[in-house]
């Protein structure tokens, strides 16, 4: 009977700690679960617009951030991780994938 009481008490303590964290806004706010006005988890569903193609480290940070799409204008033939040199977003072993778009910026107009 004592072991069962100890297990039950231990679980009740964990629930109390979860409630305390939620009341302070830690767990629930970071996940956006049931808290009015809470922010989404990381950058889930967001689009990222970049002037330059990201390097491997920055592209992996975008994977960890859970962005939905990455749009960039200028390729980086030396260190580009999304098409120029590597295709990080195409690795099947990653636990998140995003869609990548690139486009060419029009050349700057010369001052008249």
Steps between C-alpha positions, in 0.01 A plus 500: 500500500788737574654449155171577329455816706852610414442451127170685512655787694787519256265531203292763680815705559585488130150620411533788747835600343342495152216722623749744654699525177179548302376772736829684458464470124799270434373179348154600376607829347797353317276233347197724456265240649180642643645838593325797336744714304777239523764491232543190279767242568824638356441621142255231392320607184706815447678600178860624503610756240876543453714713275778237487485121492573368851806296590471149647487621860229759430300258285508245782386768746201553268428126519509513880276808495239311296445766233263412218675666206832670427527757222837645401624726222876465469660153470827430680715272283764458774288414804136492390307222672169516312597431143827665397741264675285278724131404518444473874122522470504183290657267758242235589660433836399842636193513721365819335504627144420836347437615146768716339449770238762719338472785254726748326495862604489747214833678449532831679424796281790733438456850634386725218 
